[in-house]
């Protein structure tokens, strides 16, 4: 039967909101206008655009309509067959998810998959994560949410876990190294050396400002570095490492909304969720919308924060 006049009016308002958001997304991603026009005229995109417009009319959530518009814009901009398939699936999946489940995907993607380059301190780590964490946390979800994410094709729930410490430490290992105290022999040597630029002082101690990989890479590219001192520093990346409890306490005290993050990831079992390419691209779209960062997604796996939108 026909929709009531009130329902039609509301659906039309939702669609106008969706189209407005879609236009805004195009203004961000458009680089080659002619290429964009050719992409718009393709039958597959026309089909997905029509389906998305219909879906938007039914969506009560403004956040979901904005997400749908963002995904459609990125679908238009993708250059690979695989990318088109993933975006098509994501566009059809958004309507099957709640706002809370979408936030779960964004958090899992941001902490688990997105990497920021060269993060020396917790302050800089928080600068890149704070906006997103404030948007999604605290995150009160149930086991049924995890099961539904799996059912929707956005992820899988495994008996195996990827703990929060392990996840963050893998990318930002220097944030979990114990400091070098003033009474330790290397303290004075480092402060008097050119390598001091890869450290920073906090509470009178020296903190590691680079991960082991980053440290070694910079040393290889530098000239006139005291190789003997470097030889003494490298082993510290192993001997200064925090244990699990110490690292978890560091997240709790140093990370923005650390206790809430620990609760969502470890206590509420987000650590058992692995995302599919569809779940990941939905998560990335939320991150980009909330933080105004652009995420490099060419390899679909190693996601890297590349720049802020201007």
Residue, then its C-alpha position, 0 to 999 in steps of 0.5 A: x500500500x501507499x505510505x501516509x503523507x507524513x511518512x512520505x514527507x519524512x522519507x523525503x527529508x531523509x533523502x534530501x539530507x542524504x543527498x546533501x551529505x553526498x554532495x559534501x563528500x564529493x567536494x572532499x574527494x573530487x580531483x578529476x571532475x571528468x573522471x567522476x562524471x564518467x563513473x557516475x554514468x556507469x550502470x552499476x553505480x547508478x543502481x547502487x545510488x538508487x538503492x542507497x537513496x531508497x535506503x536513506x529514506x527509511x533511516x531514522x539515524x542521521x549518522x547512518x545517512x551521513x555514513x551511507x553518503x560517505x560510502x557512496x562517494x568513496x564508491x564513486x572514487x574507487x579505482x578497482x573492481x575489488x573496491x567496487x565490490x566491497x563498497x557495494x556490499x558496505x552500502x547494502x550492509x549499513x541499513x542492517x546495523x545499529x548505530x552502536x554496532x557501527x561504532x564497534x566497527x569504527x573502534x575495532x578498525x581504528x585501534x586494530x588496523x589504522x596506523x599513525x606514522x612516527x608517534x613519539x609520545x602518548x600526547x601525540x597518540x591521543x591527538x590522533x585518536x581523541x576525537x574518534x574515542x570521544x565519539x564511540x566511547x563509552x561503548x556498552x554492547x552485548x554479545x548479541x551485537x558481536x554475533x550480529x556483526x558476524x551475521x551481517x558479514x562485517x566480521x567474525x567472532x573467534x575464540x582467539x583474542x588479540x589483546x589491547x596491549x598486544x594490538x597497540x604495542x605492535x605499532x607503537x612499541x616505544x610507548x611501552x618502554x620504561x624510562x631511562x633514569x638520571x642515575x643510569x649510565x646511558x642517561x648522560x651519554x644520550x643527552x650529550x649525543x645527537x641521538x638525544x633527538x629521538x628521546x624526550x624528557x618527562x618527569x626528569x627521565x628520558x623516554x623513548x621517542x621512537x619505536x625500534x624500527x623507526x630508531x634503526x631507520x633514522x640511524x641508517x639515514x644519519x651521518x656522524x652518529x656514535x655507533x658505539x652508543x647506538x649499540x648500547x641503546x638497541x638492547x634497551x628496546x628489549x630490556x626496558x619493555x613493560x610486562x602485560x600488567x604494566x602496559x595495561x596500567x599505562x593505557x589506563x593512565x596515559x591513553x585518552x579514555x583509557x579505562x573505557x577503551x579497556x572495558x570495551x576491548x578486553x572486558x566486553x570482548x571486542x578483542x575477539x572480533x576480526x573485521x572483514x573488508x566490508x566491516x573495515x571499510x565501514x569503520x574507516x568511513x566513520x573514522x574519516x567522517x568523525x576525525x576529518x582525516x584521510x586514511x590510505x586504504x590501497x592495500x585494504x589491510x595496512x591502513x595508515x592515517x595519511x593527512x587531514x582534510x583541508 
